């Protein structure tokens, strides 16, 4: 079984990767890995990366013009033969948005899992990440304060999320993409895990599911990856975003936020919906464009 996992950056991709790896391990599946067989791996294992296992993860970058494999944000090489690459791995991670090559690559995997997170929490998390010591070391920038970074880049972060998520949702049925929710793993891990296991067509005993939940608890993962994982919470945008930012989030992403049944206002309970009310993505696209018109007039 070959699995491709995707998601916009800072949406719980690391957590999802670890969960899938745990599932494969506990089911006894062989775990093949391209990058660990590459000559760069021994060198990269000693790099100052964001978390200990970062050099060992197969990360694929997909653009209109080429496929590339990379290690974090600091090493990238083109893939000349995608079939040869895939013959050496069975679990690949990508942050790439949908592009002209996406259909081709999606058809090469047996299972595709895409994780979504509330865009307002994601924007806060991304701002902290881009201002972290790790990112500032490799991608220095003038703004080092996460709050000011968020103020300057809030609209950009929201737009990035909207179209990354929208495109994967509209293609989810065509390419049989399973939609996972960061909030689902936080609020009811077992239920979200069962949704994933059903999609992967994998059975685990209750004892193994309980063991997996303990191994994948945020506290356990944070103790092993303190630089990469910070809070592991949902809904903290309600306390950290200004009213102006909440209003801008509504303008940019409101229709998609409602489509996914995320809370619209501060003080509302944390909700989400794995089964949206409709699948009319052309109408949803027009609703998003109409909502955003005020930004350009």
Secondary structure, DSSP 8 states (H G I E B T S, - for coil): --EEEE--TTSSHHHHHHHHHHHHHHHT-----SGGGSTHHHHHTTS--SSTTGGGS-EEEE-SS-EEEEETTTEEEEES-HHHHHTT-SEEEE-----TTHHHHHTT-SEEEEEE--HHHHHHHHHHHHTSHHHHHHS--S---HHHHHHHHHHHHHHHHHHHHHHHHHTTTTTTEEEEEHHHHHH-HHHHHHHHHHHHT----HHHHHHHHHHT-HHHHHHH-TTT-----S-THHHHS-HHHHHHHHHHHHHHHHHTT---STT------SS-S---HHHHHHHHHHHHGGGG-
